[in-house]
Amino acid sequence: MEPTEATDPAGATPAPRDWTDGHVERWQPVLPGLDPVVEGAVTRMKKLSVHLRRVREQSLADFDLERHEFDTLHKLAGRGGSAAPSDLAQDLDLAPASVTGRLDALEKRGLVRRTPSTTDRRRVVVELTPTGREIWHGAMDVLGHEEYRLLGVLSPGERTQLNDLLRRIMLVAEENPTTRPWHG
């Protein structure tokens, strides 16, 4: 559905309409108690999440990465490009054997390398290779560009306000950790 015009809440100039406006209008007669502002905000957050997931998946395909490969490179990059396999297992919430399999495949592709620890000969350290870092950065840049493109319609103050409002919502969502399905 293409955006159309609607009257803004103040009744002044027509405001652009998006897909969600039509969605809310369709459901209001079916669910008379539906709060159109809550439904609109939640539906837009869901659609935005789906949009960003699609951009990420396309970016991974463009860089010939599977999601689990990207996730492993991402966690490794988040540790400065070097970590013990046990740290990666913890970060990825995986069994050590699962991480070993991932590292084997990434090492074969030249994206990571394992070297003996300089402090403990029984341990190894996993490091991003220059190629691994370049591919990870490339995939990140695509998603980052899209995030900036989307949020670029807001002023810096509006972006700060949006961030603060979403934090307040997330604090409520995180109050009950047993229902939290993600691991950051």
FIKOLZA-1660 file (N, C-alpha, C; in steps of 0.1 Angstrom, whole numbers, plus 5000, padded with zeros to 4 digits):
% residues 184
   i   px   py   pz ch aa at
   1 5008 4988 5000  A  M  N
   1 5000 5000 5000  A  M CA
   1 5009 5012 5000  A  M  C
   2 5006 5021 4991  A  E  N
   2 5014 5034 4990  A  E CA
   2 5009 5043 5001  A  E  C
   3 5018 5051 5006  A  P  N
   3 5014 5061 5016  A  P CA
   3 5004 5071 5009  A  P  C
   4 4994 5075 5017  A  T  N
   4 4984 5085 5012  A  T CA
   4 4984 5096 5022  A  T  C
   5 4975 5105 5021  A  E  N
   5 4975 5117 5030  A  E CA
   5 4964 5115 5040  A  E  C
   6 4967 5119 5052  A  A  N
   6 4957 5119 5063  A  A CA
   6 4958 5133 5071  A  A  C
   7 4948 5136 5078  A  T  N
   7 4949 5148 5086  A  T CA
   7 4957 5146 5099  A  T  C
   8 4966 5155 5102  A  D  N
   8 4974 5153 5114  A  D CA
   8 4965 5155 5126  A  D  C
   9 4970 5151 5138  A  P  N
   9 4961 5153 5150  A  P CA
   9 4956 5167 5153  A  P  C
  10 4964 5177 5149  A  A  N
  10 4960 5191 5151  A  A CA
  10 4950 5195 5140  A  A  C
  11 4947 5187 5130  A  G  N
  11 4938 5190 5120  A  G CA
  11 4943 5200 5110  A  G  C
  12 4955 5203 5110  A  A  N
  12 4961 5213 5101  A  A CA
  12 4963 5208 5087  A  A  C
  13 4976 5204 5084  A  T  N
  13 4979 5199 5071  A  T CA
  13 4979 5184 5070  A  T  C
  14 4976 5179 5059  A  P  N
  14 4976 5164 5057  A  P CA
  14 4990 5158 5061  A  P  C
  15 4989 5148 5068  A  A  N
  15 5002 5140 5072  A  A CA
  15 5003 5128 5063  A  A  C
  16 5015 5124 5059  A  P  N
  16 5016 5112 5051  A  P CA
  16 5011 5100 5059  A  P  C
  17 5005 5090 5052  A  R  N
  17 5000 5078 5058  A  R CA
  17 5009 5067 5053  A  R  C
  18 5011 5057 5063  A  D  N
  18 5019 5045 5059  A  D CA
  18 5009 5033 5060  A  D  C
  19 5015 5021 5058  A  W  N
  19 5007 5009 5058  A  W CA
  19 5000 5007 5071  A  W  C
  20 5006 5011 5082  A  T  N
  20 5000 5008 5095  A  T CA
  20 4987 5016 5097  A  T  C
  21 4987 5028 5092  A  D  N
  21 4974 5036 5093  A  D CA
  21 4962 5028 5088  A  D  C
  22 4964 5022 5076  A  G  N
  22 4953 5013 5071  A  G CA
  22 4950 5001 5079  A  G  C
  23 4961 4995 5085  A  H  N
  23 4960 4984 5094  A  H CA
  23 4951 4987 5106  A  H  C
  24 4954 4998 5112  A  V  N
  24 4947 5003 5124  A  V CA
  24 4932 5005 5121  A  V  C
  25 4930 5012 5109  A  E  N
  25 4916 5015 5105  A  E CA
  25 4908 5002 5103  A  E  C
  26 4915 4992 5097  A  R  N
  26 4908 4979 5095  A  R CA
  26 4904 4972 5108  A  R  C
  27 4912 4973 5118  A  W  N
  27 4910 4966 5130  A  W CA
  27 4901 4973 5140  A  W  C
  28 4900 4986 5139  A  Q  N
  28 4892 4994 5149  A  Q CA
  28 4878 4989 5150  A  Q  C
  29 4871 4987 5138  A  P  N
  29 4857 4982 5139  A  P CA
  29 4856 4968 5145  A  P  C
  30 4866 4960 5143  A  V  N
  30 4866 4946 5147  A  V CA
  30 4869 4946 5162  A  V  C
  31 4878 4954 5167  A  L  N
  31 4882 4955 5181  A  L CA
  31 4879 4969 5186  A  L  C
  32 4867 4972 5190  A  P  N
  32 4864 4986 5194  A  P CA
  32 4872 4992 5205  A  P  C
  33 4878 4983 5214  A  G  N
  33 4886 4988 5225  A  G CA
  33 4901 4990 5221  A  G  C
  34 4904 4988 5208  A  L  N
  34 4918 4990 5203  A  L CA
  34 4922 5004 5204  A  L  C
  35 4933 5006 5211  A  D  N
  35 4939 5019 5212  A  D CA
  35 4947 5021 5199  A  D  C
  36 4943 5031 5190  A  P  N
  36 4950 5032 5178  A  P CA
  36 4965 5037 5179  A  P  C
  37 4968 5044 5189  A  V  N
  37 4981 5049 5191  A  V CA
  37 4990 5037 5196  A  V  C
  38 4986 5029 5205  A  V  N
  38 4994 5018 5209  A  V CA
  38 4995 5008 5198  A  V  C
  39 4984 5005 5191  A  E  N
  39 4985 4995 5180  A  E CA
  39 4994 5000 5169  A  E  C
  40 4993 5013 5166  A  G  N
  40 5002 5019 5156  A  G CA
  40 5016 5019 5160  A  G  C
  41 5019 5022 5172  A  A  N
  41 5033 5022 5176  A  A CA
  41 5039 5008 5176  A  A  C
  42 5032 4998 5182  A  V  N
  42 5037 4984 5182  A  V CA
  42 5038 4978 5168  A  V  C
  43 5028 4981 5160  A  T  N
  43 5029 4976 5146  A  T CA
  43 5041 4982 5139  A  T  C
  44 5043 4995 5140  A  R  N
  44 5054 5001 5134  A  R CA
  44 5068 4995 5139  A  R  C
  45 5069 4993 5152  A  M  N
  45 5081 4987 5157  A  M CA
  45 5083 4973 5152  A  M  C
  46 5073 4965 5151  A  K  N
  46 5074 4952 5145  A  K CA
  46 5078 4953 5130  A  K  C
  47 5072 4961 5123  A  K  N
  47 5075 4962 5108  A  K CA
  47 5089 4968 5106  A  K  C
  48 5094 4977 5115  A  L  N
  48 5107 4982 5114  A  L CA
  48 5117 4971 5117  A  L  C
  49 5114 4963 5127  A  S  N
  49 5123 4952 5131  A  S CA
  49 5124 4942 5119  A  S  C
  50 5113 4939 5113  A  V  N
  50 5113 4930 5101  A  V CA
  50 5121 4936 5090  A  V  C
  51 5119 4949 5088  A  H  N
  51 5127 4956 5077  A  H CA
  51 5142 4955 5080  A  H  C
  52 5146 4958 5092  A  L  N
  52 5161 4958 5095  A  L CA
  52 5166 4943 5094  A  L  C
  53 5158 4934 5098  A  R  N
  53 5162 4920 5097  A  R CA
  53 5164 4916 5082  A  R  C
  54 5155 4920 5073  A  R  N
  54 5157 4918 5059  A  R CA
  54 5169 4924 5053  A  R  C
  55 5172 4936 5058  A  V  N
  55 5184 4943 5053  A  V CA
  55 5197 4936 5058  A  V  C
  56 5196 4931 5070  A  R  N
  56 5208 4924 5076  A  R CA
  56 5210 4911 5068  A  R  C
  57 5199 4903 5066  A  E  N
  57 5200 4891 5059  A  E CA
  57 5205 4893 5045  A  E  C
  58 5201 4903 5038  A  Q  N
  58 5206 4906 5024  A  Q CA
  58 5220 4910 5025  A  Q  C
  59 5224 4917 5035  A  S  N
  59 5238 4921 5037  A  S CA
  59 5247 4908 5039  A  S  C
  60 5242 4899 5047  A  L  N
  60 5249 4886 5049  A  L CA
  60 5251 4878 5037  A  L  C
  61 5240 4878 5029  A  A  N
  61 5240 4871 5016  A  A CA
  61 5251 4877 5007  A  A  C
  62 5251 4891 5006  A  D  N
  62 5260 4898 4998  A  D CA
  62 5274 4895 5002  A  D  C
  63 5277 4893 5015  A  F  N
  63 5290 4890 5019  A  F CA
  63 5293 4875 5021  A  F  C
  64 5284 4867 5016  A  D  N
  64 5286 4853 5016  A  D CA
  64 5288 4848 5031  A  D  C
  65 5279 4853 5040  A  L  N
  65 5280 4848 5054  A  L CA
  65 5266 4842 5058  A  L  C
  66 5267 4831 5065  A  E  N
  66 5255 4826 5072  A  E CA
  66 5253 4834 5084  A  E  C
  67 5241 4834 5089  A  R  N
  67 5238 4842 5101  A  R CA
  67 5247 4838 5113  A  R  C
  68 5249 4824 5115  A  H  N
  68 5257 4820 5126  A  H CA
  68 5272 4824 5125  A  H  C
  69 5276 4825 5112  A  E  N
  69 5290 4829 5110  A  E CA
  69 5291 4844 5113  A  E  C
  70 5282 4852 5109  A  F  N
  70 5282 4866 5112  A  F CA
  70 5281 4868 5127  A  F  C
  71 5272 4861 5134  A  D  N
  71 5271 4862 5149  A  D CA
  71 5284 4859 5156  A  D  C
  72 5291 4849 5151  A  T  N
  72 5304 4845 5157  A  T CA
  72 5314 4856 5155  A  T  C
  73 5315 4861 5142  A  L  N
  73 5325 4872 5139  A  L CA
  73 5321 4884 5147  A  L  C
  74 5308 4887 5149  A  H  N
  74 5303 4899 5156  A  H CA
  74 5307 4898 5171  A  H  C
  75 5305 4887 5177  A  K  N
  75 5309 4885 5191  A  K CA
  75 5324 4886 5193  A  K  C
  76 5331 4881 5183  A  L  N
  76 5346 4882 5184  A  L CA
  76 5350 4896 5182  A  L  C
  77 5344 4903 5173  A  A  N
  77 5348 4917 5171  A  A CA
  77 5344 4926 5183  A  A  C
  78 5333 4922 5190  A  G  N
  78 5329 4929 5202  A  G CA
  78 5339 4927 5214  A  G  C
  79 5347 4917 5213  A  R  N
  79 5358 4915 5223  A  R CA
  79 5371 4920 5218  A  R  C
  80 5371 4929 5208  A  G  N
  80 5383 4935 5203  A  G CA
  80 5390 4927 5193  A  G  C
  81 5383 4917 5188  A  G  N
  81 5389 4908 5177  A  G CA
  81 5397 4896 5182  A  G  C
  82 5397 4894 5195  A  S  N
  82 5404 4883 5201  A  S CA
  82 5397 4878 5213  A  S  C
  83 5396 4865 5214  A  A  N
  83 5389 4859 5226  A  A CA
  83 5392 4844 5227  A  A  C
  84 5390 4839 5239  A  A  N
  84 5391 4825 5242  A  A CA
  84 5378 4818 5236  A  A  C
  85 5379 4806 5231  A  P  N
  85 5367 4799 5226  A  P CA
  85 5356 4799 5237  A  P  C
  86 5360 4797 5250  A  S  N
  86 5350 4796 5261  A  S CA
  86 5343 4809 5262  A  S  C
  87 5349 4820 5260  A  D  N
  87 5343 4833 5261  A  D CA
  87 5333 4835 5250  A  D  C
  88 5336 4830 5238  A  L  N
  88 5327 4831 5226  A  L CA
  88 5315 4822 5229  A  L  C
  89 5317 4810 5235  A  A  N
  89 5306 4801 5238  A  A CA
  89 5296 4808 5247  A  A  C
  90 5302 4815 5257  A  Q  N
  90 5293 4822 5267  A  Q CA
  90 5286 4833 5260  A  Q  C
  91 5293 4841 5252  A  D  N
  91 5286 4852 5245  A  D CA
  91 5275 4847 5235  A  D  C
  92 5278 4836 5229  A  L  N
  92 5268 4831 5219  A  L CA
  92 5257 4822 5225  A  L  C
  93 5259 4819 5238  A  D  N
  93 5250 4810 5246  A  D CA
  93 5250 4796 5239  A  D  C
  94 5261 4791 5236  A  L  N
  94 5263 4778 5230  A  L CA
  94 5272 4769 5238  A  L  C
  95 5271 4756 5235  A  A  N
  95 5280 4747 5241  A  A CA
  95 5294 4748 5234  A  A  C
  96 5304 4746 5242  A  P  N
  96 5318 4747 5236  A  P CA
  96 5320 4739 5223  A  P  C
  97 5314 4727 5222  A  A  N
  97 5316 4719 5210  A  A CA
  97 5309 4726 5198  A  A  C
  98 5298 4733 5200  A  S  N
  98 5292 4740 5189  A  S CA
  98 5301 4751 5184  A  S  C
  99 5307 4758 5193  A  V  N
  99 5316 4769 5190  A  V CA
  99 5328 4764 5182  A  V  C
 100 5333 4752 5186  A  T  N
 100 5345 4746 5180  A  T CA
 100 5341 4744 5165  A  T  C
 101 5329 4738 5162  A  G  N
 101 5325 4736 5149  A  G CA
 101 5324 4749 5141  A  G  C
 102 5319 4759 5147  A  R  N
 102 5318 4772 5140  A  R CA
 102 5332 4777 5137  A  R  C
 103 5341 4776 5147  A  L  N
 103 5355 4782 5145  A  L CA
 103 5362 4774 5134  A  L  C
 104 5360 4761 5134  A  D  N
 104 5366 4752 5123  A  D CA
 104 5362 4758 5109  A  D  C
 105 5350 4760 5107  A  A  N
 105 5345 4765 5094  A  A CA
 105 5350 4779 5091  A  A  C
 106 5350 4788 5101  A  L  N
 106 5355 4801 5099  A  L CA
 106 5370 4801 5096  A  L  C
 107 5377 4793 5103  A  E  N
 107 5391 4792 5101  A  E CA
 107 5394 4787 5087  A  E  C
 108 5387 4777 5082  A  K  N
 108 5389 4772 5068  A  K CA
 108 5386 4782 5058  A  K  C
 109 5377 4792 5061  A  R  N
 109 5374 4803 5052  A  R CA
 109 5384 4814 5053  A  R  C
 110 5393 4813 5063  A  G  N
 110 5403 4824 5065  A  G CA
 110 5398 4836 5072  A  G  C
 111 5387 4835 5079  A  L  N
 111 5381 4846 5086  A  L CA
 111 5385 4847 5101  A  L  C
 112 5390 4836 5106  A  V  N
 112 5395 4836 5120  A  V CA
 112 5408 4827 5120  A  V  C
 113 5416 4829 5130  A  R  N
 113 5427 4820 5132  A  R CA
 113 5428 4817 5147  A  R  C
 114 5433 4805 5150  A  R  N
 114 5435 4801 5164  A  R CA
 114 5449 4800 5167  A  R  C
 115 5454 4806 5177  A  T  N
 115 5468 4806 5181  A  T CA
 115 5469 4802 5196  A  T  C
 116 5480 4796 5199  A  P  N
 116 5482 4792 5213  A  P CA
 116 5483 4805 5222  A  P  C
 117 5477 4804 5234  A  S  N
 117 5477 4815 5243  A  S CA
 117 5492 4817 5248  A  S  C
 118 5495 4830 5250  A  T  N
 118 5508 4833 5254  A  T CA
 118 5510 4832 5269  A  T  C
 119 5498 4830 5276  A  T  N
 119 5499 4829 5291  A  T CA
 119 5496 4815 5296  A  T  C
 120 5490 4806 5287  A  D  N
 120 5486 4793 5291  A  D CA
 120 5487 4784 5279  A  D  C
 121 5497 4775 5278  A  R  N
 121 5499 4767 5266  A  R CA
 121 5487 4757 5264  A  R  C
 122 5479 4755 5274  A  R  N
 122 5467 4745 5272  A  R CA
 122 5456 4752 5265  A  R  C
 123 5456 4765 5264  A  R  N
 123 5445 4773 5258  A  R CA
 123 5449 4779 5244  A  R  C
 124 5438 4782 5237  A  V  N
 124 5440 4789 5224  A  V CA
 124 5433 4802 5224  A  V  C
 125 5437 4811 5216  A  V  N
 125 5430 4824 5214  A  V CA
 125 5425 4824 5200  A  V  C
 126 5413 4829 5198  A  V  N
 126 5407 4831 5185  A  V CA
 126 5408 4845 5181  A  V  C
 127 5413 4848 5169  A  E  N
 127 5414 4861 5164  A  E CA
 127 5408 4863 5151  A  E  C
 128 5402 4875 5149  A  L  N
 128 5397 4878 5135  A  L CA
 128 5410 4880 5126  A  L  C
 129 5409 4875 5114  A  T  N
 129 5419 4878 5105  A  T CA
 129 5416 4891 5098  A  T  C
 130 5425 4897 5091  A  P  N
 130 5422 4909 5083  A  P CA
 130 5410 4907 5074  A  P  C
 131 5409 4896 5067  A  T  N
 131 5398 4893 5059  A  T CA
 131 5385 4892 5067  A  T  C
 132 5385 4885 5078  A  G  N
 132 5374 4884 5087  A  G CA
 132 5369 4897 5091  A  G  C
 133 5378 4906 5095  A  R  N
 133 5374 4919 5100  A  R CA
 133 5368 4927 5089  A  R  C
 134 5374 4926 5077  A  E  N
 134 5369 4933 5065  A  E CA
 134 5355 4929 5061  A  E  C
 135 5352 4916 5061  A  I  N
 135 5339 4911 5058  A  I CA
 135 5329 4915 5069  A  I  C
 136 5333 4914 5081  A  W  N
 136 5324 4918 5092  A  W CA
 136 5321 4933 5091  A  W  C
 137 5331 4941 5089  A  H  N
 137 5328 4955 5088  A  H CA
 137 5319 4958 5076  A  H  C
 138 5321 4951 5065  A  G  N
 138 5313 4954 5053  A  G CA
 138 5298 4951 5056  A  G  C
 139 5296 4939 5062  A  A  N
 139 5282 4936 5065  A  A CA
 139 5276 4946 5075  A  A  C
 140 5284 4950 5085  A  M  N
 140 5279 4960 5095  A  M CA
 140 5277 4974 5088  A  M  C
 141 5285 4977 5079  A  D  N
 141 5283 4990 5072  A  D CA
 141 5270 4991 5065  A  D  C
 142 5266 4980 5059  A  V  N
 142 5253 4980 5051  A  V CA
 142 5241 4983 5061  A  V  C
 143 5241 4976 5072  A  L  N
 143 5231 4977 5082  A  L CA
 143 5231 4991 5088  A  L  C
 144 5243 4995 5092  A  G  N
 144 5245 5009 5098  A  G CA
 144 5240 5020 5088  A  G  C
 145 5243 5018 5076  A  H  N
 145 5238 5028 5066  A  H CA
 145 5223 5029 5066  A  H  C
 146 5217 5018 5066  A  E  N
 146 5202 5017 5066  A  E CA
 146 5196 5023 5079  A  E  C
 147 5203 5020 5090  A  E  N
 147 5198 5026 5103  A  E CA
 147 5199 5041 5103  A  E  C
 148 5210 5046 5098  A  Y  N
 148 5212 5061 5097  A  Y CA
 148 5202 5067 5087  A  Y  C
 149 5199 5060 5076  A  R  N
 149 5190 5065 5066  A  R CA
 149 5176 5066 5072  A  R  C
 150 5172 5056 5079  A  L  N
 150 5159 5056 5085  A  L CA
 150 5158 5067 5096  A  L  C
 151 5167 5067 5105  A  L  N
 151 5167 5076 5117  A  L CA
 151 5171 5091 5112  A  L  C
 152 5176 5092 5100  A  G  N
 152 5180 5105 5095  A  G CA
 152 5168 5114 5093  A  G  C
 153 5156 5109 5093  A  V  N
 153 5144 5117 5091  A  V CA
 153 5141 5125 5104  A  V  C
 154 5148 5121 5115  A  L  N
 154 5146 5128 5128  A  L CA
 154 5157 5137 5131  A  L  C
 155 5155 5148 5138  A  S  N
 155 5165 5157 5142  A  S CA
 155 5173 5149 5153  A  S  C
 156 5185 5154 5156  A  P  N
 156 5193 5148 5167  A  P CA
 156 5185 5148 5180  A  P  C
 157 5178 5158 5183  A  G  N
 157 5170 5158 5196  A  G CA
 157 5159 5148 5195  A  G  C
 158 5153 5146 5184  A  E  N
 158 5142 5136 5182  A  E CA
 158 5148 5122 5183  A  E  C
 159 5160 5120 5178  A  R  N
 159 5166 5107 5179  A  R CA
 159 5169 5104 5194  A  R  C
 160 5174 5114 5201  A  T  N
 160 5176 5112 5215  A  T CA
 160 5163 5109 5223  A  T  C
 161 5153 5116 5220  A  Q  N
 161 5140 5114 5226  A  Q CA
 161 5135 5100 5223  A  Q  C
 162 5136 5096 5210  A  L  N
 162 5131 5083 5207  A  L CA
 162 5139 5072 5214  A  L  C
 163 5152 5074 5215  A  N  N
 163 5160 5064 5223  A  N CA
 163 5156 5064 5237  A  N  C
 164 5154 5075 5243  A  D  N
 164 5150 5076 5257  A  D CA
 164 5136 5069 5259  A  D  C
 165 5127 5072 5250  A  L  N
 165 5114 5066 5252  A  L CA
 165 5114 5050 5250  A  L  C
 166 5122 5046 5240  A  L  N
 166 5123 5031 5239  A  L CA
 166 5130 5025 5251  A  L  C
 167 5140 5032 5257  A  R  N
 167 5146 5027 5269  A  R CA
 167 5136 5025 5280  A  R  C
 168 5127 5034 5282  A  R  N
 168 5117 5033 5292  A  R CA
 168 5108 5021 5289  A  R  C
 169 5105 5019 5277  A  I  N
 169 5097 5007 5273  A  I CA
 169 5104 4994 5276  A  I  C
 170 5117 4994 5272  A  M  N
 170 5125 4982 5274  A  M CA
 170 5127 4979 5289  A  M  C
 171 5129 4989 5297  A  L  N
 171 5130 4986 5311  A  L CA
 171 5118 4979 5317  A  L  C
 172 5106 4982 5312  A  V  N
 172 5094 4974 5316  A  V CA
 172 5095 4960 5311  A  V  C
 173 5099 4959 5298  A  A  N
 173 5100 4946 5292  A  A CA
 173 5110 4937 5299  A  A  C
 174 5121 4943 5304  A  E  N
 174 5131 4935 5310  A  E CA
 174 5129 4932 5325  A  E  C
 175 5118 4938 5331  A  E  N
 175 5115 4935 5345  A  E CA
 175 5113 4921 5348  A  E  C
 176 5108 4913 5339  A  N  N
 176 5106 4899 5341  A  N CA
 176 5115 4891 5332  A  N  C
 177 5127 4888 5337  A  P  N
 177 5137 4882 5328  A  P CA
 177 5133 4868 5323  A  P  C
 178 5123 4861 5329  A  T  N
 178 5119 4848 5325  A  T CA
 178 5112 4849 5311  A  T  C
 179 5107 4860 5308  A  T  N
 179 5100 4862 5295  A  T CA
 179 5109 4868 5285  A  T  C
 180 5121 4871 5288  A  R  N
 180 5130 4878 5278  A  R CA
 180 5136 4867 5269  A  R  C
 181 5132 4867 5256  A  P  N
 181 5137 4857 5247  A  P CA
 181 5150 4860 5240  A  P  C
 182 5157 4871 5243  A  W  N
 182 5169 4875 5236  A  W CA
 182 5181 4875 5246  A  W  C
 183 5192 4875 5240  A  H  N
 183 5205 4876 5248  A  H CA
 183 5214 4887 5243  A  H  C
 184 5208 4898 5239  A  G  N
 184 5216 4910 5235  A  G CA
 184 5226 4908 5224  A  G  C
% end
